[in-house]
Amino acid sequence: MAAPAPAAAHLRSGAIAVDYRAHLETLPPALHLALAATIYQSDRAVRLDVRDDHSITVLGYLGEPFLRLDPQGLAVNAASPTAASTKLVSTTERVAGGRVVWRERPGRRSVVWHDARTRSAPHSNVATSWTIPLVVDGRRASLKGSTERVGRPAVWPWFVACGLTVVLLLAAVAAERRRSGRLRALAQAAALVAVAAMTASALGFATARYASGFTWFVVGDELALATVGIATLARGRELARDGAAAGLGLLAIFGAGLGGAALFHGVVLSALPAPAARAAVAVGLAAGAVAAVAGTVSLFAAAERLPVRPAGNRS
């Protein structure tokens, strides 16, 4: 039998923002004693865990026995159309006919699957209710919940704010073009703000329950590079500090840009509140652009002021 997708594939999906929010109603006390149910916001997959010596049978889309959890483990009905559509049985393992053919997976106390009933996509912000019928210890029961489409946030305020910030600070760069000290200070300040915003954004997504191993890897690289850049700002020579400010700005643009989806989707999967997560992305992008430009301008201005050594005499 094809193995059901592990919970980690759904929990640690790496998604940072989605358009739908699924809600699972609180289980009645009697049902709570027999099972635990979870719905993952990243892809609206359903997870069931059986407790103690109870037995749970999930009914499929046509009312047929779909899967079963009991003290012996997990079993999937190979003749169930629902099992085939959810890919809990492979094509070669499917069985035609109306009889129940259990494919057992001993020792499994939980199962995760994508159920079309929870993934119904409403076209408006009105929630769509759903029910997954169960048989628990021989008695009919059900999981109930709803799925709603969350409207996308208004994007224009972020772009206007970022645009105005960039225009104003780049105007300051042009005005301070011949005053390298102030220009360098501007670049370094913008770089520090950008790195702080990028770090807040990155840690917010990395510490969310849906963060993947790849997310942690990228965040680790970002923090390592940021540490080197900040150390250069603190201890490097003038040209090195200018280059570090520009590099930190580019790093912040990249790092904050990875969270850019938060600006375009209604549900943000971050440990930070959604407004804070979006603000961190926007500030990281704007301040990063300023640091990159100001640092580069300051670097070239400083390079132009370097004394030119006369060419040696040729005999």
N, C-alpha and C positions, 0 to 999 in steps of 0.2 A: 504494500500500500504506500502511496506517496505520503511523505511526512507532512503534516500540517505546518504552515509557516510558524517559526518560533516567535514568541512574544517580542523578543528584542528587535526583530525586523520591523515591527510596527511601532514599538515604544521608542526605539532609537532610529527613527527614519531620517533624521536630519532636516525635516521640514521646519521652516521658520515662520511661515504665515500661510493661512488657508482662507477660503471664502465661506466655509460652513462650520457651524457649531452644533454638535450632537449632545443631547442631554438624556441621561438615564434616570428614570424615576427611582426613588428610594424603594428598596425591596421590603415587602411585608416581613414582619419578624419571623414567621414560620418559614418563609422562603430564604431568608438570610441565614438561618441555621443550616440550610442544606447546601448553599452555594454562595459564591462571590462573583459579581459581574462587573465588567469594566468596558468602557468604550473609549477608544483612543481618538483624540481630536485630530491627530495628524492625518489619518486616513479613514477614520470612522469604523475601524475594525472592532469586532466584538471578542471579548475574552470571557470564558467561564472557568471557574475553579470549583471542583466538588469538595465538600467538607466531609470528613469522617467516613461513616458507612452509608452515606446517602447515594441515591441513584438518580441521574438526570438524563432525560431524553429530549433532544431538541427536535421539533417538527419542522419540516422543510416548507418550501413555497407552496407545495401541493398538499400539505398536511401529512406527508409521509414521514416516518422516522428517518431522521437525517444523521444524527450522531448521538452517542451515548457516553456518559461519564459515570463510573461507579468504582467501587473499591478495587476492581481488577484492572482498571485503566480506561483508556479511550478506545471506542469502536466507531467506525464510520460505515454507514450503509452504502455498499457499492452499487446498489440498484437505485439510489436516490438521485433524481435529477438535480437536486440542490447540491449534493456532494460533488457532482460532476461540474456544475457551474461555478462552484467555489474552489474547485481544483484541490479538494481534499482527497480525491482519488484520481489516479492517472487514467489516461485514455485506455490503456491496456487492461486495467483492473476493473473497468466498469462492467456491470452486469445488467442485461436487459430483462424486462419483466417486472411484475408487481410484487414479487416476493422480497423479503428483507434478507440481505446477505451482509452480515457484519464482518468487517475487516478489523481485526483487533490490533491494538497497540498497547501492550501491557505496560503498566507502570506510569502511564501518563495521567496526571491529575488535573490537567488543564488543557484548553484548546483555544486557538485564536483563528478567526476566519473573517472574510469580508462578506457581510450579509447585505443583499440588495435592499432589504427592508429598512436598514439604517442609512443607506447611502442614497435614498431617494432625494433628488435635488429640486427643492422648491425654487420657482423662478422669482418669487417675491420675498420680502422679509417676514412673511407669515410662516410660522413653524408648521411642519408636517409631522403628525403623530404616526408612530409605528408600534407594532406589537410582534414579538417573537414567541410563539406558543411553545410551552414545555410540558413535559410529564415528569413530575418530581415525586419519587417514591410512590408511583402508581396514581398520583392525583394530578389533574390538569392545573397548570399555572401559566404564567407568562412574564416575559420581560417587556416593559413598556417604556417608551421614551419619545423624543421628538428631535427633528433636525430642522434647523433654520439657516437660511442664507443671511449672512451678515454683510450689510452694504459696505462697499469699499470706502475708505476714508477720502475726504477731499484732499487731493494732491496739491492743488495750486498754492495753498498757504506755505507748504514746505518749499516749493520751488521759488515762490516770491521771496520768502525769507532768505533762502540760500542765495538767490540772485542779488538781492539788495546787499547782503553781507559781502559777497564777492566783489560787487561793483564798488562799494564804498572803500573796502580795504585795498583793492587794486588801485583806486584813485590815490589812496594814501601812499601806496608803493611808488606811483609815478611822482607824487609831490616830494617824496623823500629820496628820490633817485640819487641826488648828490649828497645826501646826508647818510653815509653808510652806517653810522652807529645806530641811528633810529630805525633805519630799514632792517638792520640785522636784529635789533630788539623785537621789531614787529614780526619778523619771520620766526624767531624763536618762540615768542609768545603764542603765535598761531599754531606752531608745531606742537607745543605742549597741550594746548586746548584740543587740537585734533586727536592727539594720541589718547588723551583722557577720554574723549567721547568714543573713540574707536574701542578702547579697552572696556568701557562700560557696555557698549553694544555687544562686543564679542563675548564677554563674561555672561551677559544676560542670556544669550542664545546657548552658550556652552553649558550653563548650569540648569537649563530647562530640561524637563524630563524627556523631551524628544530629541535631544542632541545626540548626534552619532559620533563614532570614534574619529571620523574624518574631521568633524567640527572641532573636536578637542585638539587634533593634530595641527590644524590651521591656526587655532588660537594660540597654541604654544609657540609656533613659529613667529606669529605676529608679536607676541610679548617679548620673545628673545631679540628680535630685530629692534623693537622699540627700546629695549634696555640698552643696547649698543648705541643707538642714536642719541638717547638722552645722556649717556655717559660722554659722548663726543661733544654734545652741547655744553656740558659742564666743564670739560677739561681740554677740549681740543683748541687748536689755533683758529684764527679768524676764518680762514678759508674752509677749514674742516667744519667749523660750526655752521657756516653757510650751507655747505653740502649736506650736513646732517639735518638741518631744518628742512631743506628741500626734500631729502629722502624720507623724513618722517611724514611730511605732507603727502607724498605719493603713497606711502604705506597706509596712512589713514584713509585715503581715498579708496584703496583696494579693500582694506579691512571693513570699513563702514559700508562700502558698496556691496559686500557679500550679504549684508542685511537689508539691502534695498527693497526686497519684496515686502517688508513690513510697511512700506509707504503705500503699497498698492492693494493690500488685502485686509479684510475686516477683522480677522482673528490672528493675533500675533502670538507665536509660541515661544515666549521668552520668560525668564524669571522676573524681568522687569514689567511693570504695568505698560500696556500698549502705548500710551502717550509718551512715556519716558523712553521706551525702546525706539520709537520713531524719531523723537527729538535727538537721541544719541546718534542715530544714523545721519540725520540732516546736519547736525553740527560737525560731525566727523568729516562729511563730504565738503562742507563749506570751508571750515577752518583748514582742512587738508589742502584744498585748492589754493587758499591764500598763502599757506606756508610754502607750498611747492613753488609758486610764482615768486613770492618775495625772497625766498632763499636763493632761487636761481639768479634773480636780478642782482641781489647783494653779492653773490659769488662772482659774477662777471664784472660788476663794478669794482670789487676789490682786486680782481685779477688785472684790470686795466691800470690800477694805481701801483702795481708792483714795479720796482725799478728795472729798467732794461739794461742788461750788461752789454757794454760795447764789445763789438766783435774784435777778436784778437788781430793784431797786425799780421799780414801775410807777406812773406818775403818774396 
